[in-house]
Amino acid sequence: MVTPELWRAASTSARRRIARAGAAVALAGSVAQDQAALERGWIAVDAATGAPIRPFAPGAEDDVRVAMRFASRIYRGADARRAFLRRMRATSERLLARPEARAAVRGVARSLLRAKTLSGERVVACVRRSVARARS
């Protein structure tokens, strides 16, 4: 968690790195849900444009809200913030295309389904186990 004190003490480049990482992580859940739905054929396609119509993803609005808070920390204009969020979503999509990352997401999702909530330490342990399994 980025505290106000940490944010104020950080350099401009550190603030940008924090904002990019925070926004990419915030959007990663929605990206993973979209990818899983697409793999299963659960996404409809707009007949006029051919663009996928995203299903309702619980919590997605909160994810976007968190990502937007990071964007507003480093960009004043609405257009710049939206462009930033598009870039961070693309970053999340690229990262989740990696087999280790996909394995980590699946492992965390399975753990969340069982436990309903996870501490930060449990998420880290779950990710490490999932990545190790994917690499072996």
C-alpha beads as a LAMMPS data file, in Angstrom:
LAMMPS data file: protein, C-alpha beads

136 atoms
135 bonds

1 atom types
1 bond types

-500.0 500.0 xlo xhi
-500.0 500.0 ylo yhi
-500.0 500.0 zlo zhi

Masses

1 110.0

Atoms # bond

1 1 1 0.000 0.000 0.000
2 1 1 1.266 3.445 -0.907
3 1 1 0.893 5.730 2.068
4 1 1 0.601 9.508 1.602
5 1 1 3.960 9.908 3.335
6 1 1 5.649 7.459 0.961
7 1 1 4.079 9.170 -2.042
8 1 1 5.251 12.632 -0.932
9 1 1 8.762 11.379 -0.212
10 1 1 9.120 9.635 -3.588
11 1 1 10.894 11.214 -6.535
12 1 1 8.922 12.026 -9.677
13 1 1 10.262 8.950 -11.477
14 1 1 9.457 6.758 -8.465
15 1 1 5.925 8.155 -8.387
16 1 1 5.487 7.270 -12.050
17 1 1 6.772 3.728 -11.452
18 1 1 4.448 3.329 -8.454
19 1 1 1.486 4.640 -10.461
20 1 1 2.244 2.351 -13.430
21 1 1 2.630 -0.720 -11.228
22 1 1 -0.432 0.093 -9.134
23 1 1 -2.655 0.714 -12.144
24 1 1 -1.427 -2.387 -13.994
25 1 1 -2.080 -4.556 -10.932
26 1 1 -5.508 -2.978 -10.384
27 1 1 -6.503 -3.765 -13.982
28 1 1 -4.955 -7.246 -14.079
29 1 1 -7.962 -8.941 -12.468
30 1 1 -10.314 -7.609 -15.119
31 1 1 -7.857 -8.540 -17.849
32 1 1 -7.589 -12.101 -16.495
33 1 1 -11.388 -12.398 -16.273
34 1 1 -11.766 -11.170 -19.855
35 1 1 -9.121 -13.619 -21.094
36 1 1 -10.741 -16.541 -19.267
37 1 1 -14.173 -15.626 -20.632
38 1 1 -12.793 -15.303 -24.166
39 1 1 -11.065 -18.715 -23.917
40 1 1 -14.416 -20.249 -22.981
41 1 1 -16.372 -18.399 -25.647
42 1 1 -18.340 -16.389 -23.094
43 1 1 -17.834 -13.043 -24.781
44 1 1 -20.300 -11.933 -27.383
45 1 1 -19.143 -9.996 -30.426
46 1 1 -20.812 -6.822 -31.647
47 1 1 -22.162 -7.679 -35.110
48 1 1 -21.605 -4.144 -36.446
49 1 1 -17.995 -3.673 -35.331
50 1 1 -16.685 -7.152 -34.540
51 1 1 -15.479 -5.831 -31.170
52 1 1 -15.881 -8.080 -28.144
53 1 1 -18.590 -7.128 -25.679
54 1 1 -17.192 -7.619 -22.224
55 1 1 -19.378 -9.433 -19.710
56 1 1 -20.056 -7.861 -16.345
57 1 1 -17.083 -8.606 -14.117
58 1 1 -17.790 -8.239 -10.394
59 1 1 -15.375 -5.740 -8.905
60 1 1 -14.245 -4.384 -12.264
61 1 1 -15.611 -0.936 -11.457
62 1 1 -13.545 -0.869 -8.264
63 1 1 -10.454 -1.947 -10.204
64 1 1 -10.925 0.899 -12.679
65 1 1 -11.534 3.339 -9.831
66 1 1 -8.252 2.325 -8.152
67 1 1 -6.363 2.533 -11.439
68 1 1 -7.903 5.950 -12.131
69 1 1 -6.695 7.205 -8.744
70 1 1 -3.153 6.253 -9.728
71 1 1 -3.609 7.919 -13.119
72 1 1 -4.878 11.124 -11.515
73 1 1 -1.754 11.286 -9.371
74 1 1 0.444 11.770 -12.418
75 1 1 -1.879 13.168 -15.138
76 1 1 -4.147 16.193 -14.896
77 1 1 -6.186 15.807 -18.089
78 1 1 -8.957 13.250 -18.571
79 1 1 -7.642 12.251 -22.014
80 1 1 -4.148 11.660 -20.625
81 1 1 -5.572 9.561 -17.775
82 1 1 -7.641 7.434 -20.177
83 1 1 -4.599 6.926 -22.437
84 1 1 -2.559 5.920 -19.379
85 1 1 -5.204 3.354 -18.373
86 1 1 -5.221 1.913 -21.909
87 1 1 -1.429 1.546 -21.745
88 1 1 -1.603 -0.096 -18.320
89 1 1 -4.303 -2.499 -19.510
90 1 1 -2.088 -3.410 -22.478
91 1 1 0.805 -3.941 -20.054
92 1 1 -1.357 -6.267 -17.947
93 1 1 -2.426 -8.156 -21.083
94 1 1 1.220 -8.651 -22.133
95 1 1 2.242 -9.809 -18.661
96 1 1 -0.681 -12.213 -18.351
97 1 1 0.245 -13.774 -21.697
98 1 1 3.319 -15.260 -19.990
99 1 1 2.745 -18.865 -18.848
100 1 1 4.125 -18.205 -15.349
101 1 1 1.809 -15.255 -14.845
102 1 1 -1.216 -17.196 -16.080
103 1 1 -0.340 -20.017 -13.680
104 1 1 -0.046 -17.524 -10.811
105 1 1 -3.434 -15.999 -11.619
106 1 1 -5.082 -19.419 -11.791
107 1 1 -3.485 -20.402 -8.474
108 1 1 -4.632 -17.234 -6.722
109 1 1 -8.130 -17.592 -8.206
110 1 1 -8.394 -21.190 -6.941
111 1 1 -7.224 -20.126 -3.486
112 1 1 -9.685 -17.246 -3.413
113 1 1 -12.550 -19.547 -4.339
114 1 1 -11.659 -21.822 -1.435
115 1 1 -10.778 -19.239 1.228
116 1 1 -12.866 -16.210 0.065
117 1 1 -10.125 -13.812 1.266
118 1 1 -6.339 -14.000 1.211
119 1 1 -3.711 -12.065 3.119
120 1 1 -0.816 -10.563 1.217
121 1 1 1.482 -13.267 2.554
122 1 1 -0.860 -16.031 1.350
123 1 1 -1.074 -14.461 -2.111
124 1 1 2.717 -14.303 -2.348
125 1 1 3.041 -17.941 -1.242
126 1 1 0.347 -19.003 -3.706
127 1 1 2.042 -17.143 -6.576
128 1 1 5.426 -18.678 -5.761
129 1 1 3.958 -22.204 -5.677
130 1 1 2.041 -21.696 -8.911
131 1 1 5.027 -20.257 -10.782
132 1 1 7.312 -23.047 -9.528
133 1 1 4.811 -25.660 -10.748
134 1 1 4.515 -23.941 -14.136
135 1 1 8.291 -23.922 -14.585
136 1 1 8.760 -27.594 -13.684

Bonds

1 1 1 2
2 1 2 3
3 1 3 4
4 1 4 5
5 1 5 6
6 1 6 7
7 1 7 8
8 1 8 9
9 1 9 10
10 1 10 11
11 1 11 12
12 1 12 13
13 1 13 14
14 1 14 15
15 1 15 16
16 1 16 17
17 1 17 18
18 1 18 19
19 1 19 20
20 1 20 21
21 1 21 22
22 1 22 23
23 1 23 24
24 1 24 25
25 1 25 26
26 1 26 27
27 1 27 28
28 1 28 29
29 1 29 30
30 1 30 31
31 1 31 32
32 1 32 33
33 1 33 34
34 1 34 35
35 1 35 36
36 1 36 37
37 1 37 38
38 1 38 39
39 1 39 40
40 1 40 41
41 1 41 42
42 1 42 43
43 1 43 44
44 1 44 45
45 1 45 46
46 1 46 47
47 1 47 48
48 1 48 49
49 1 49 50
50 1 50 51
51 1 51 52
52 1 52 53
53 1 53 54
54 1 54 55
55 1 55 56
56 1 56 57
57 1 57 58
58 1 58 59
59 1 59 60
60 1 60 61
61 1 61 62
62 1 62 63
63 1 63 64
64 1 64 65
65 1 65 66
66 1 66 67
67 1 67 68
68 1 68 69
69 1 69 70
70 1 70 71
71 1 71 72
72 1 72 73
73 1 73 74
74 1 74 75
75 1 75 76
76 1 76 77
77 1 77 78
78 1 78 79
79 1 79 80
80 1 80 81
81 1 81 82
82 1 82 83
83 1 83 84
84 1 84 85
85 1 85 86
86 1 86 87
87 1 87 88
88 1 88 89
89 1 89 90
90 1 90 91
91 1 91 92
92 1 92 93
93 1 93 94
94 1 94 95
95 1 95 96
96 1 96 97
97 1 97 98
98 1 98 99
99 1 99 100
100 1 100 101
101 1 101 102
102 1 102 103
103 1 103 104
104 1 104 105
105 1 105 106
106 1 106 107
107 1 107 108
108 1 108 109
109 1 109 110
110 1 110 111
111 1 111 112
112 1 112 113
113 1 113 114
114 1 114 115
115 1 115 116
116 1 116 117
117 1 117 118
118 1 118 119
119 1 119 120
120 1 120 121
121 1 121 122
122 1 122 123
123 1 123 124
124 1 124 125
125 1 125 126
126 1 126 127
127 1 127 128
128 1 128 129
129 1 129 130
130 1 130 131
131 1 131 132
132 1 132 133
133 1 133 134
134 1 134 135
135 1 135 136
